[in-house]
Amino acid sequence: MVNVKDKKKLDTKIVESRKLYCEGGTIDSGHPRVYLVIGENDQSVSCPYCGQVFTLHKKFH
């Protein structure tokens, strides 16, 4: 899980699919690839490692 003290401010990434993955950015600051799913009743999901938020584009709601 993300330690709030260590978490950098990340911009929300707009995505066009409910199924996606996060690798944490660059090689030196990355983390293992984690697969995420935005639930049917949700509009976004956040990565449990780095806190990156992924929001579903409005045309895909």
C-alpha distance matrix in Angstrom:
0.0 3.8 6.5 9.3 11.9 10.8 10.3 13.7 15.6 15.6 18.4 18.1 19.3 22.0 22.3 25.2 23.6 21.4 20.2 18.4 16.0 13.8 14.3 12.8 16.4 18.7 19.2 18.5 15.2 14.1 11.7 12.8 14.2 12.3 14.7 14.3 17.0 18.1 19.7 23.4 23.2 20.4 20.8 17.4 13.9 10.7 8.7 5.1 5.3 7.7 8.3 11.7 13.7 16.4 19.4 22.2 25.6 28.0 30.5 28.2 27.5
3.8 0.0 3.8 6.0 8.6 7.5 6.6 10.1 12.1 12.6 15.7 16.0 17.7 20.7 21.6 24.8 23.8 22.0 21.1 18.9 16.5 13.8 14.1 11.7 14.8 17.1 18.1 17.1 13.6 13.1 11.7 13.8 15.1 13.7 16.2 15.5 18.2 18.8 20.8 24.4 23.9 20.8 20.6 17.0 13.9 10.3 8.6 6.3 5.5 5.9 6.2 9.9 12.3 15.5 18.5 21.7 24.7 27.2 30.0 28.1 27.4
6.5 3.8 0.0 3.8 5.5 5.4 6.2 10.0 12.4 13.9 17.4 18.2 20.3 23.5 24.8 28.2 27.4 25.6 24.8 22.6 20.2 17.2 17.1 14.4 17.0 18.9 19.8 18.1 14.7 15.2 14.2 16.6 18.4 17.3 19.9 19.3 21.9 22.3 24.2 27.7 26.9 23.8 23.5 20.0 17.2 13.6 12.3 10.0 9.0 8.7 9.2 12.7 15.1 18.6 21.4 24.8 27.7 30.0 33.0 31.3 30.5
9.3 6.0 3.8 0.0 3.8 5.5 5.2 8.5 10.2 12.3 15.6 16.7 19.3 22.5 24.2 27.7 27.4 25.7 25.5 23.3 21.3 18.4 18.6 15.6 17.8 19.8 21.4 19.8 16.1 16.9 16.5 19.2 20.5 19.3 21.6 20.4 22.6 22.4 24.3 27.6 26.4 23.1 22.5 19.2 17.0 13.5 13.1 11.7 11.2 9.8 9.1 12.4 14.2 18.0 20.4 24.0 26.5 28.6 31.8 30.5 29.5
11.9 8.6 5.5 3.8 0.0 3.8 5.7 8.3 10.7 13.5 17.0 18.8 21.4 24.8 26.8 30.4 30.2 28.9 28.4 26.0 23.7 20.4 20.0 16.7 18.4 19.8 21.3 19.0 15.7 17.3 17.4 20.5 22.2 21.6 24.2 23.4 25.9 25.8 27.9 31.2 30.1 26.7 25.9 22.5 20.3 16.8 16.0 14.6 13.3 11.7 11.8 14.7 17.0 20.7 23.3 26.9 29.3 31.5 34.6 33.5 32.8
10.8 7.5 5.4 5.5 3.8 0.0 3.8 6.4 9.8 11.9 15.7 17.5 19.7 23.3 25.0 28.6 28.4 27.3 26.5 23.7 21.1 17.6 16.8 13.4 15.0 16.2 17.5 15.2 11.9 13.6 14.0 17.3 19.2 19.0 21.9 21.5 24.4 24.6 27.1 30.5 29.9 26.4 25.4 21.8 19.4 15.6 14.2 13.1 10.9 9.1 10.3 12.8 15.8 19.3 22.2 25.8 28.1 30.6 33.6 32.3 32.0
10.3 6.6 6.2 5.2 5.7 3.8 0.0 3.8 6.6 8.4 12.1 13.8 16.0 19.6 21.4 25.1 25.0 24.0 23.5 20.8 18.5 15.1 14.9 11.4 13.0 14.9 16.8 15.3 11.6 12.7 13.2 16.4 17.6 17.1 19.6 18.8 21.5 21.4 24.0 27.3 26.7 23.0 21.8 18.3 16.1 12.4 11.4 11.1 9.5 6.7 7.0 9.3 12.1 15.6 18.5 22.1 24.3 26.9 29.8 28.7 28.4
13.7 10.1 10.0 8.5 8.3 6.4 3.8 0.0 3.8 6.0 9.7 12.2 14.5 18.2 20.4 24.2 24.7 24.2 23.9 21.0 18.8 15.3 15.0 11.3 11.8 13.6 16.1 14.7 11.2 12.8 14.3 17.7 18.5 18.5 20.7 20.0 22.5 22.2 25.1 28.1 27.5 23.8 22.0 18.6 16.9 13.5 12.9 13.6 11.8 8.3 8.5 9.3 12.0 15.3 17.9 21.6 23.3 25.9 28.8 28.1 28.1
15.6 12.1 12.4 10.2 10.7 9.8 6.6 3.8 0.0 3.8 6.8 9.5 12.4 15.8 18.5 22.3 23.2 22.9 23.1 20.5 19.0 15.8 16.3 12.8 12.9 15.2 18.2 17.4 14.0 15.1 16.6 19.7 19.9 19.5 21.1 19.8 21.8 21.0 23.9 26.6 25.7 21.9 19.8 16.6 15.7 12.8 13.2 14.6 13.7 10.0 8.9 8.7 10.4 13.6 15.7 19.3 20.7 23.0 26.1 25.7 25.6
15.6 12.6 13.9 12.3 13.5 11.9 8.4 6.0 3.8 0.0 3.8 6.4 8.8 12.3 14.9 18.7 19.7 19.6 19.8 17.0 15.7 12.8 13.6 10.5 10.4 13.2 16.5 16.4 13.1 13.5 15.1 17.8 17.4 17.0 18.3 17.0 19.0 18.2 21.4 24.0 23.6 19.8 17.4 14.2 13.4 10.7 11.1 13.4 12.6 8.9 7.7 6.0 7.6 10.4 12.7 16.2 17.5 20.2 23.0 22.5 22.8
18.4 15.7 17.4 15.6 17.0 15.7 12.1 9.7 6.8 3.8 0.0 3.8 6.3 9.4 12.5 16.2 17.8 18.2 18.9 16.4 15.9 13.5 14.9 12.5 11.9 14.8 18.4 18.9 15.8 15.9 17.5 19.9 18.7 18.3 18.9 17.3 18.6 17.3 20.6 22.7 22.3 18.5 15.6 12.9 13.1 11.5 12.6 15.5 15.3 11.9 10.2 7.5 7.5 9.1 10.5 13.8 14.5 17.1 19.9 19.9 20.3
18.1 16.0 18.2 16.7 18.8 17.5 13.8 12.2 9.5 6.4 3.8 0.0 3.8 6.4 9.5 13.1 14.6 14.8 15.9 13.9 14.0 12.4 14.7 13.0 13.0 16.4 19.8 20.7 17.6 16.9 17.9 19.6 17.9 16.9 16.8 14.7 15.5 13.9 17.0 19.0 18.6 14.9 11.9 9.3 10.0 9.2 11.2 14.4 15.0 12.2 9.9 6.8 5.0 5.8 6.8 10.1 11.2 13.7 16.7 16.3 16.6
19.3 17.7 20.3 19.3 21.4 19.7 16.0 14.5 12.4 8.8 6.3 3.8 0.0 3.8 6.3 10.1 11.7 12.6 13.4 11.2 11.6 10.6 13.1 12.3 11.9 15.3 18.5 20.2 17.5 16.2 17.2 18.5 16.2 15.5 15.0 13.2 14.0 12.8 16.3 18.2 18.5 15.0 11.9 9.5 10.2 10.0 11.4 15.1 15.5 13.1 11.4 7.8 6.3 4.8 6.1 8.6 9.4 12.7 14.9 14.4 15.4
22.0 20.7 23.5 22.5 24.8 23.3 19.6 18.2 15.8 12.3 9.4 6.4 3.8 0.0 3.8 7.0 9.4 10.8 12.5 11.1 12.8 12.8 15.7 15.5 15.1 18.5 21.6 23.5 21.0 19.4 20.3 21.0 18.3 17.3 15.9 13.8 13.6 11.9 15.1 16.3 16.8 13.7 10.2 9.0 10.8 11.9 13.7 17.5 18.4 16.4 14.5 11.0 8.7 5.9 4.9 5.8 5.7 9.2 11.1 10.8 12.2
22.3 21.6 24.8 24.2 26.8 25.0 21.4 20.4 18.5 14.9 12.5 9.5 6.3 3.8 0.0 3.8 5.8 7.8 9.2 8.2 10.6 11.8 14.9 15.6 15.5 18.9 21.5 23.9 21.6 19.5 19.8 19.9 16.7 15.6 13.7 11.8 11.2 10.1 13.4 14.4 15.8 13.1 10.2 9.2 10.6 12.2 13.7 17.4 18.5 17.2 15.6 12.2 10.1 6.5 6.0 5.0 5.7 9.5 10.4 9.1 11.1
25.2 24.8 28.2 27.7 30.4 28.6 25.1 24.2 22.3 18.7 16.2 13.1 10.1 7.0 3.8 0.0 3.8 7.0 8.9 9.2 12.4 14.4 17.6 18.8 18.7 21.9 24.3 27.0 24.9 22.5 22.6 22.2 18.8 17.6 15.0 13.2 11.8 10.6 13.4 13.5 15.4 13.6 11.0 11.1 12.8 15.2 16.6 20.2 21.5 20.5 19.0 15.8 13.6 9.8 8.6 5.8 5.6 8.7 8.2 6.5 9.5
23.6 23.8 27.4 27.4 30.2 28.4 25.0 24.7 23.2 19.7 17.8 14.6 11.7 9.4 5.8 3.8 0.0 3.8 5.4 6.8 10.4 13.2 16.5 18.3 18.9 22.1 24.0 26.8 24.7 21.9 21.4 20.5 16.9 15.3 12.2 10.4 8.7 8.2 10.9 11.3 13.9 12.3 10.7 10.7 11.6 14.2 15.3 18.6 20.2 19.9 18.5 15.8 13.7 9.9 9.4 6.8 8.3 11.0 10.6 7.6 9.9
21.4 22.0 25.6 25.7 28.9 27.3 24.0 24.2 22.9 19.6 18.2 14.8 12.6 10.8 7.8 7.0 3.8 0.0 3.8 6.5 10.0 12.9 16.5 18.1 19.5 22.9 24.7 27.1 24.8 21.8 20.8 19.7 16.3 13.9 10.6 8.1 5.4 4.8 7.2 8.2 10.9 9.5 8.8 8.7 9.2 12.2 13.5 16.4 18.6 18.8 17.1 15.0 12.7 9.4 9.0 6.9 9.7 11.9 12.1 8.7 9.5
20.2 21.1 24.8 25.5 28.4 26.5 23.5 23.9 23.1 19.8 18.9 15.9 13.4 12.5 9.2 8.9 5.4 3.8 0.0 3.8 7.2 10.6 14.0 16.3 17.8 20.9 22.2 24.9 22.8 19.5 18.3 16.7 13.1 11.0 7.4 6.0 4.6 6.6 9.2 11.0 13.8 12.4 12.0 10.9 10.1 12.3 12.5 15.2 17.0 17.6 16.7 14.7 13.3 10.3 11.2 9.9 12.7 15.4 15.5 12.1 13.3
18.4 18.9 22.6 23.3 26.0 23.7 20.8 21.0 20.5 17.0 16.4 13.9 11.2 11.1 8.2 9.2 6.8 6.5 3.8 0.0 3.8 7.1 10.4 12.7 14.0 17.1 18.5 21.2 19.2 16.0 15.0 13.7 10.2 8.6 5.9 5.4 6.4 8.4 11.7 14.0 16.4 14.2 13.2 11.1 9.8 10.9 10.4 13.4 14.5 14.7 14.3 12.1 11.4 8.7 10.7 10.4 13.0 16.3 16.8 13.9 15.4
16.0 16.5 20.2 21.3 23.7 21.1 18.5 18.8 19.0 15.7 15.9 14.0 11.6 12.8 10.6 12.4 10.4 10.0 7.2 3.8 0.0 3.8 6.8 9.4 11.2 14.1 15.1 17.7 15.8 12.4 11.3 10.0 6.5 5.5 4.2 5.5 8.4 10.8 14.1 17.0 19.0 16.5 15.6 12.8 10.6 10.4 8.6 11.3 11.6 12.1 12.5 10.6 11.2 9.6 12.5 13.2 15.8 19.3 20.1 17.5 18.8
13.8 13.8 17.2 18.4 20.4 17.6 15.1 15.3 15.8 12.8 13.5 12.4 10.6 12.8 11.8 14.4 13.2 12.9 10.6 7.1 3.8 0.0 3.8 5.7 7.8 10.9 12.2 14.4 12.2 9.0 8.3 8.2 5.6 5.5 6.6 7.6 10.9 12.8 16.2 19.3 20.8 17.8 16.6 13.4 10.8 9.3 6.8 9.6 8.9 8.8 9.8 8.0 9.7 9.2 12.8 14.5 17.0 20.5 21.9 19.6 20.8
14.3 14.1 17.1 18.6 20.0 16.8 14.9 15.0 16.3 13.6 14.9 14.7 13.1 15.7 14.9 17.6 16.5 16.5 14.0 10.4 6.8 3.8 0.0 3.8 5.7 8.0 8.6 10.9 9.2 5.7 5.4 5.9 4.5 6.6 9.1 11.0 14.5 16.6 19.9 23.1 24.6 21.6 20.3 17.0 14.3 12.2 9.2 11.0 9.0 8.8 11.2 9.8 12.5 12.6 16.3 18.1 20.3 23.9 25.2 23.2 24.5
12.8 11.7 14.4 15.6 16.7 13.4 11.4 11.3 12.8 10.5 12.5 13.0 12.3 15.5 15.6 18.8 18.3 18.1 16.3 12.7 9.4 5.7 3.8 0.0 3.8 6.6 8.2 9.4 6.6 4.1 5.3 7.8 7.7 9.1 11.7 12.7 16.1 17.6 21.0 24.2 25.2 21.8 20.4 16.8 14.2 11.4 8.5 10.2 7.6 6.1 8.8 7.7 11.1 12.2 16.0 18.4 20.6 24.1 25.9 24.1 25.2
16.4 14.8 17.0 17.8 18.4 15.0 13.0 11.8 12.9 10.4 11.9 13.0 11.9 15.1 15.5 18.7 18.9 19.5 17.8 14.0 11.2 7.8 5.7 3.8 0.0 3.8 6.8 8.4 6.5 5.2 8.1 10.5 10.2 12.1 14.2 15.3 18.4 19.6 23.2 26.1 27.1 23.7 21.8 18.4 16.4 13.9 11.6 13.8 11.3 9.1 11.4 9.4 12.5 13.2 16.7 19.1 20.5 24.2 25.8 24.5 25.9
18.7 17.1 18.9 19.8 19.8 16.2 14.9 13.6 15.2 13.2 14.8 16.4 15.3 18.5 18.9 21.9 22.1 22.9 20.9 17.1 14.1 10.9 8.0 6.6 3.8 0.0 3.8 5.6 5.3 5.3 9.0 11.5 11.9 14.6 17.0 18.5 21.8 23.2 26.8 29.8 30.9 27.5 25.5 22.1 20.2 17.5 15.0 16.8 13.7 11.9 14.6 13.0 16.3 17.0 20.4 22.6 23.9 27.6 29.0 27.9 29.5
19.2 18.1 19.8 21.4 21.3 17.5 16.8 16.1 18.2 16.5 18.4 19.8 18.5 21.6 21.5 24.3 24.0 24.7 22.2 18.5 15.1 12.2 8.6 8.2 6.8 3.8 0.0 3.8 5.6 5.1 8.2 10.2 11.4 14.6 17.4 19.6 23.1 25.0 28.5 31.6 32.9 29.7 28.1 24.6 22.3 19.6 16.6 17.7 14.4 13.4 16.7 15.6 19.0 19.7 23.3 25.3 26.8 30.6 31.8 30.4 32.0
18.5 17.1 18.1 19.8 19.0 15.2 15.3 14.7 17.4 16.4 18.9 20.7 20.2 23.5 23.9 27.0 26.8 27.1 24.9 21.2 17.7 14.4 10.9 9.4 8.4 5.6 3.8 0.0 3.8 5.8 8.8 11.7 13.7 16.5 19.7 21.6 25.2 26.9 30.3 33.5 34.6 31.2 29.6 26.0 23.5 20.5 17.4 18.0 14.4 13.2 16.7 16.3 19.9 21.3 24.9 27.3 29.0 32.6 34.2 32.8 34.2
15.2 13.6 14.7 16.1 15.7 11.9 11.6 11.2 14.0 13.1 15.8 17.6 17.5 21.0 21.6 24.9 24.7 24.8 22.8 19.2 15.8 12.2 9.2 6.6 6.5 5.3 5.6 3.8 0.0 3.8 6.9 10.5 12.3 14.5 17.7 19.1 22.6 24.1 27.4 30.7 31.5 28.0 26.5 22.8 20.3 17.0 14.1 14.7 11.1 9.5 12.9 12.8 16.5 18.3 21.9 24.6 26.5 29.9 31.8 30.4 31.5
14.1 13.1 15.2 16.9 17.3 13.6 12.7 12.8 15.1 13.5 15.9 16.9 16.2 19.4 19.5 22.5 21.9 21.8 19.5 16.0 12.4 9.0 5.7 4.1 5.2 5.3 5.1 5.8 3.8 0.0 3.8 7.0 8.6 11.0 14.2 15.9 19.5 21.3 24.6 28.0 29.0 25.8 24.5 20.8 18.1 15.1 11.9 12.7 9.3 8.5 12.0 11.6 15.1 16.3 20.1 22.5 24.6 28.1 29.8 28.1 29.2
11.7 11.7 14.2 16.5 17.4 14.0 13.2 14.3 16.6 15.1 17.5 17.9 17.2 20.3 19.8 22.6 21.4 20.8 18.3 15.0 11.3 8.3 5.4 5.3 8.1 9.0 8.2 8.8 6.9 3.8 0.0 3.8 6.4 8.3 11.9 14.0 17.7 19.9 22.9 26.4 27.6 24.5 23.8 20.1 17.0 14.1 10.4 10.4 7.1 8.0 11.5 11.8 15.1 16.3 20.1 22.4 24.9 28.4 30.0 27.9 28.7
12.8 13.8 16.6 19.2 20.5 17.3 16.4 17.7 19.7 17.8 19.9 19.6 18.5 21.0 19.9 22.2 20.5 19.7 16.7 13.7 10.0 8.2 5.9 7.8 10.5 11.5 10.2 11.7 10.5 7.0 3.8 0.0 3.8 6.2 9.8 12.6 16.3 19.1 21.8 25.3 26.9 24.2 23.8 20.4 17.1 14.8 11.1 11.0 8.6 10.5 13.5 13.6 16.4 17.0 20.7 22.4 25.1 28.6 29.9 27.3 28.3
14.2 15.1 18.4 20.5 22.2 19.2 17.6 18.5 19.9 17.4 18.7 17.9 16.2 18.3 16.7 18.8 16.9 16.3 13.1 10.2 6.5 5.6 4.5 7.7 10.2 11.9 11.4 13.7 12.3 8.6 6.4 3.8 0.0 3.8 6.6 9.7 13.4 16.2 19.2 22.4 24.3 21.7 21.2 18.0 15.0 13.4 10.0 11.0 9.6 11.1 13.3 12.7 14.8 14.6 18.1 19.4 22.1 25.5 26.6 24.0 25.1
12.3 13.7 17.3 19.3 21.6 19.0 17.1 18.5 19.5 17.0 18.3 16.9 15.5 17.3 15.6 17.6 15.3 13.9 11.0 8.6 5.5 5.5 6.6 9.1 12.1 14.6 14.6 16.5 14.5 11.0 8.3 6.2 3.8 0.0 3.8 6.5 10.2 13.2 15.8 19.2 20.9 18.5 18.4 15.3 12.1 10.8 7.7 8.5 8.4 10.5 11.8 11.5 13.1 12.8 16.1 17.4 20.5 23.7 24.9 22.0 22.7
14.7 16.2 19.9 21.6 24.2 21.9 19.6 20.7 21.1 18.3 18.9 16.8 15.0 15.9 13.7 15.0 12.2 10.6 7.4 5.9 4.2 6.6 9.1 11.7 14.2 17.0 17.4 19.7 17.7 14.2 11.9 9.8 6.6 3.8 0.0 3.8 7.0 10.4 12.9 16.0 18.2 16.2 16.3 13.7 10.8 10.8 8.8 10.3 11.3 13.0 13.4 12.6 13.0 11.8 14.6 15.1 18.2 21.3 22.1 19.0 19.8
14.3 15.5 19.3 20.4 23.4 21.5 18.8 20.0 19.8 17.0 17.3 14.7 13.2 13.8 11.8 13.2 10.4 8.1 6.0 5.4 5.5 7.6 11.0 12.7 15.3 18.5 19.6 21.6 19.1 15.9 14.0 12.6 9.7 6.5 3.8 0.0 3.8 6.8 9.4 12.8 14.6 12.4 12.6 10.1 7.3 8.2 7.4 9.4 11.5 12.7 12.1 11.2 10.6 9.3 11.6 12.1 15.6 18.4 19.5 16.4 16.7
17.0 18.2 21.9 22.6 25.9 24.4 21.5 22.5 21.8 19.0 18.6 15.5 14.0 13.6 11.2 11.8 8.7 5.4 4.6 6.4 8.4 10.9 14.5 16.1 18.4 21.8 23.1 25.2 22.6 19.5 17.7 16.3 13.4 10.2 7.0 3.8 0.0 3.8 6.0 9.1 11.3 9.6 10.3 8.8 7.2 9.6 10.2 12.2 14.8 15.8 14.4 13.4 11.8 9.7 10.8 10.4 13.9 16.2 17.1 13.7 13.6
18.1 18.8 22.3 22.4 25.8 24.6 21.4 22.2 21.0 18.2 17.3 13.9 12.8 11.9 10.1 10.6 8.2 4.8 6.6 8.4 10.8 12.8 16.6 17.6 19.6 23.2 25.0 26.9 24.1 21.3 19.9 19.1 16.2 13.2 10.4 6.8 3.8 0.0 3.8 6.6 8.2 6.1 6.6 5.8 5.6 9.1 11.0 13.3 16.2 16.6 14.5 13.2 10.6 8.4 8.2 7.7 11.4 13.1 14.5 11.3 10.5
19.7 20.8 24.2 24.3 27.9 27.1 24.0 25.1 23.9 21.4 20.6 17.0 16.3 15.1 13.4 13.4 10.9 7.2 9.2 11.7 14.1 16.2 19.9 21.0 23.2 26.8 28.5 30.3 27.4 24.6 22.9 21.8 19.2 15.8 12.9 9.4 6.0 3.8 0.0 3.8 5.4 5.0 7.5 8.0 8.2 11.7 13.8 15.4 18.7 19.5 17.1 16.4 13.7 11.9 11.1 10.2 13.6 14.5 15.7 12.3 10.6
23.4 24.4 27.7 27.6 31.2 30.5 27.3 28.1 26.6 24.0 22.7 19.0 18.2 16.3 14.4 13.5 11.3 8.2 11.0 14.0 17.0 19.3 23.1 24.2 26.1 29.8 31.6 33.5 30.7 28.0 26.4 25.3 22.4 19.2 16.0 12.8 9.1 6.6 3.8 0.0 3.8 5.6 8.0 10.0 11.3 15.0 17.4 19.1 22.4 23.0 20.5 19.5 16.5 14.2 12.5 10.6 13.4 13.4 14.0 10.7 8.6
23.2 23.9 26.9 26.4 30.1 29.9 26.7 27.5 25.7 23.6 22.3 18.6 18.5 16.8 15.8 15.4 13.9 10.9 13.8 16.4 19.0 20.8 24.6 25.2 27.1 30.9 32.9 34.6 31.5 29.0 27.6 26.9 24.3 20.9 18.2 14.6 11.3 8.2 5.4 3.8 0.0 3.8 7.0 9.5 11.2 14.9 17.8 19.3 22.8 23.1 20.2 19.5 16.2 14.6 12.5 11.3 13.9 13.3 14.7 12.1 9.0
20.4 20.8 23.8 23.1 26.7 26.4 23.0 23.8 21.9 19.8 18.5 14.9 15.0 13.7 13.1 13.6 12.3 9.5 12.4 14.2 16.5 17.8 21.6 21.8 23.7 27.5 29.7 31.2 28.0 25.8 24.5 24.2 21.7 18.5 16.2 12.4 9.6 6.1 5.0 5.6 3.8 0.0 3.8 5.8 7.8 11.4 14.5 16.4 19.7 19.7 16.6 15.8 12.4 11.0 9.1 8.7 11.7 11.8 13.9 11.5 8.8
20.8 20.6 23.5 22.5 25.9 25.4 21.8 22.0 19.8 17.4 15.6 11.9 11.9 10.2 10.2 11.0 10.7 8.8 12.0 13.2 15.6 16.6 20.3 20.4 21.8 25.5 28.1 29.6 26.5 24.5 23.8 23.8 21.2 18.4 16.3 12.6 10.3 6.6 7.5 8.0 7.0 3.8 0.0 3.8 7.3 10.7 14.0 16.5 19.4 18.7 15.6 14.1 10.4 8.6 5.8 5.5 8.3 8.7 11.3 9.4 7.2
17.4 17.0 20.0 19.2 22.5 21.8 18.3 18.6 16.6 14.2 12.9 9.3 9.5 9.0 9.2 11.1 10.7 8.7 10.9 11.1 12.8 13.4 17.0 16.8 18.4 22.1 24.6 26.0 22.8 20.8 20.1 20.4 18.0 15.3 13.7 10.1 8.8 5.8 8.0 10.0 9.5 5.8 3.8 0.0 3.8 7.0 10.3 13.0 15.7 14.9 11.9 10.4 6.8 5.4 4.1 5.9 9.4 10.9 13.7 11.7 10.5
13.9 13.9 17.2 17.0 20.3 19.4 16.1 16.9 15.7 13.4 13.1 10.0 10.2 10.8 10.6 12.8 11.6 9.2 10.1 9.8 10.6 10.8 14.3 14.2 16.4 20.2 22.3 23.5 20.3 18.1 17.0 17.1 15.0 12.1 10.8 7.3 7.2 5.6 8.2 11.3 11.2 7.8 7.3 3.8 0.0 3.8 6.9 9.3 12.2 12.0 9.2 8.4 5.8 5.4 6.7 8.8 12.4 14.5 16.9 14.5 13.6
10.7 10.3 13.6 13.5 16.8 15.6 12.4 13.5 12.8 10.7 11.5 9.2 10.0 11.9 12.2 15.2 14.2 12.2 12.3 10.9 10.4 9.3 12.2 11.4 13.9 17.5 19.6 20.5 17.0 15.1 14.1 14.8 13.4 10.8 10.8 8.2 9.6 9.1 11.7 15.0 14.9 11.4 10.7 7.0 3.8 0.0 3.8 6.3 8.8 8.3 5.5 5.4 4.2 6.1 8.7 11.6 14.9 17.3 19.9 17.8 17.2
8.7 8.6 12.3 13.1 16.0 14.2 11.4 12.9 13.2 11.1 12.6 11.2 11.4 13.7 13.7 16.6 15.3 13.5 12.5 10.4 8.6 6.8 9.2 8.5 11.6 15.0 16.6 17.4 14.1 11.9 10.4 11.1 10.0 7.7 8.8 7.4 10.2 11.0 13.8 17.4 17.8 14.5 14.0 10.3 6.9 3.8 0.0 3.8 5.5 5.7 4.7 5.2 6.5 8.2 11.5 14.1 17.3 20.2 22.4 20.1 20.0
5.1 6.3 10.0 11.7 14.6 13.1 11.1 13.6 14.6 13.4 15.5 14.4 15.1 17.5 17.4 20.2 18.6 16.4 15.2 13.4 11.3 9.6 11.0 10.2 13.8 16.8 17.7 18.0 14.7 12.7 10.4 11.0 11.0 8.5 10.3 9.4 12.2 13.3 15.4 19.1 19.3 16.4 16.5 13.0 9.3 6.3 3.8 0.0 3.8 6.1 5.8 8.2 9.7 11.8 14.9 17.5 20.9 23.5 25.8 23.3 22.9
5.3 5.5 9.0 11.2 13.3 10.9 9.5 11.8 13.7 12.6 15.3 15.0 15.5 18.4 18.5 21.5 20.2 18.6 17.0 14.5 11.6 8.9 9.0 7.6 11.3 13.7 14.4 14.4 11.1 9.3 7.1 8.6 9.6 8.4 11.3 11.5 14.8 16.2 18.7 22.4 22.8 19.7 19.4 15.7 12.2 8.8 5.5 3.8 0.0 3.8 6.0 8.2 11.0 13.2 16.8 19.5 22.6 25.5 27.7 25.5 25.5
7.7 5.9 8.7 9.8 11.7 9.1 6.7 8.3 10.0 8.9 11.9 12.2 13.1 16.4 17.2 20.5 19.9 18.8 17.6 14.7 12.1 8.8 8.8 6.1 9.1 11.9 13.4 13.2 9.5 8.5 8.0 10.5 11.1 10.5 13.0 12.7 15.8 16.6 19.5 23.0 23.1 19.7 18.7 14.9 12.0 8.3 5.7 6.1 3.8 0.0 3.8 5.6 9.1 11.7 15.3 18.4 21.1 24.0 26.5 24.7 24.8
8.3 6.2 9.2 9.1 11.8 10.3 7.0 8.5 8.9 7.7 10.2 9.9 11.4 14.5 15.6 19.0 18.5 17.1 16.7 14.3 12.5 9.8 11.2 8.8 11.4 14.6 16.7 16.7 12.9 12.0 11.5 13.5 13.3 11.8 13.4 12.1 14.4 14.5 17.1 20.5 20.2 16.6 15.6 11.9 9.2 5.5 4.7 5.8 6.0 3.8 0.0 3.8 6.2 9.5 12.6 16.0 18.7 21.3 24.1 22.4 22.1
11.7 9.9 12.7 12.4 14.7 12.8 9.3 9.3 8.7 6.0 7.5 6.8 7.8 11.0 12.2 15.8 15.8 15.0 14.7 12.1 10.6 8.0 9.8 7.7 9.4 13.0 15.6 16.3 12.8 11.6 11.8 13.6 12.7 11.5 12.6 11.2 13.4 13.2 16.4 19.5 19.5 15.8 14.1 10.4 8.4 5.4 5.2 8.2 8.2 5.6 3.8 0.0 3.8 6.6 10.0 13.3 15.7 18.6 21.2 19.8 19.9
13.7 12.3 15.1 14.2 17.0 15.8 12.1 12.0 10.4 7.6 7.5 5.0 6.3 8.7 10.1 13.6 13.7 12.7 13.3 11.4 11.2 9.7 12.5 11.1 12.5 16.3 19.0 19.9 16.5 15.1 15.1 16.4 14.8 13.1 13.0 10.6 11.8 10.6 13.7 16.5 16.2 12.4 10.4 6.8 5.8 4.2 6.5 9.7 11.0 9.1 6.2 3.8 0.0 3.8 6.5 10.0 12.6 15.2 18.0 16.6 16.4
16.4 15.5 18.6 18.0 20.7 19.3 15.6 15.3 13.6 10.4 9.1 5.8 4.8 5.9 6.5 9.8 9.9 9.4 10.3 8.7 9.6 9.2 12.6 12.2 13.2 17.0 19.7 21.3 18.3 16.3 16.3 17.0 14.6 12.8 11.8 9.3 9.7 8.4 11.9 14.2 14.6 11.0 8.6 5.4 5.4 6.1 8.2 11.8 13.2 11.7 9.5 6.6 3.8 0.0 3.8 6.7 9.4 12.4 14.8 13.2 13.4
19.4 18.5 21.4 20.4 23.3 22.2 18.5 17.9 15.7 12.7 10.5 6.8 6.1 4.9 6.0 8.6 9.4 9.0 11.2 10.7 12.5 12.8 16.3 16.0 16.7 20.4 23.3 24.9 21.9 20.1 20.1 20.7 18.1 16.1 14.6 11.6 10.8 8.2 11.1 12.5 12.5 9.1 5.8 4.1 6.7 8.7 11.5 14.9 16.8 15.3 12.6 10.0 6.5 3.8 0.0 3.8 6.3 8.8 11.5 10.3 10.2
22.2 21.7 24.8 24.0 26.9 25.8 22.1 21.6 19.3 16.2 13.8 10.1 8.6 5.8 5.0 5.8 6.8 6.9 9.9 10.4 13.2 14.5 18.1 18.4 19.1 22.6 25.3 27.3 24.6 22.5 22.4 22.4 19.4 17.4 15.1 12.1 10.4 7.7 10.2 10.6 11.3 8.7 5.5 5.9 8.8 11.6 14.1 17.5 19.5 18.4 16.0 13.3 10.0 6.7 3.8 0.0 3.8 6.3 8.3 6.6 7.0
25.6 24.7 27.7 26.5 29.3 28.1 24.3 23.3 20.7 17.5 14.5 11.2 9.4 5.7 5.7 5.6 8.3 9.7 12.7 13.0 15.8 17.0 20.3 20.6 20.5 23.9 26.8 29.0 26.5 24.6 24.9 25.1 22.1 20.5 18.2 15.6 13.9 11.4 13.6 13.4 13.9 11.7 8.3 9.4 12.4 14.9 17.3 20.9 22.6 21.1 18.7 15.7 12.6 9.4 6.3 3.8 0.0 3.8 5.6 5.7 7.1
28.0 27.2 30.0 28.6 31.5 30.6 26.9 25.9 23.0 20.2 17.1 13.7 12.7 9.2 9.5 8.7 11.0 11.9 15.4 16.3 19.3 20.5 23.9 24.1 24.2 27.6 30.6 32.6 29.9 28.1 28.4 28.6 25.5 23.7 21.3 18.4 16.2 13.1 14.5 13.4 13.3 11.8 8.7 10.9 14.5 17.3 20.2 23.5 25.5 24.0 21.3 18.6 15.2 12.4 8.8 6.3 3.8 0.0 3.8 5.4 5.5
30.5 30.0 33.0 31.8 34.6 33.6 29.8 28.8 26.1 23.0 19.9 16.7 14.9 11.1 10.4 8.2 10.6 12.1 15.5 16.8 20.1 21.9 25.2 25.9 25.8 29.0 31.8 34.2 31.8 29.8 30.0 29.9 26.6 24.9 22.1 19.5 17.1 14.5 15.7 14.0 14.7 13.9 11.3 13.7 16.9 19.9 22.4 25.8 27.7 26.5 24.1 21.2 18.0 14.8 11.5 8.3 5.6 3.8 0.0 3.8 5.8
28.2 28.1 31.3 30.5 33.5 32.3 28.7 28.1 25.7 22.5 19.9 16.3 14.4 10.8 9.1 6.5 7.6 8.7 12.1 13.9 17.5 19.6 23.2 24.1 24.5 27.9 30.4 32.8 30.4 28.1 27.9 27.3 24.0 22.0 19.0 16.4 13.7 11.3 12.3 10.7 12.1 11.5 9.4 11.7 14.5 17.8 20.1 23.3 25.5 24.7 22.4 19.8 16.6 13.2 10.3 6.6 5.7 5.4 3.8 0.0 3.9
27.5 27.4 30.5 29.5 32.8 32.0 28.4 28.1 25.6 22.8 20.3 16.6 15.4 12.2 11.1 9.5 9.9 9.5 13.3 15.4 18.8 20.8 24.5 25.2 25.9 29.5 32.0 34.2 31.5 29.2 28.7 28.3 25.1 22.7 19.8 16.7 13.6 10.5 10.6 8.6 9.0 8.8 7.2 10.5 13.6 17.2 20.0 22.9 25.5 24.8 22.1 19.9 16.4 13.4 10.2 7.0 7.1 5.5 5.8 3.9 0.0
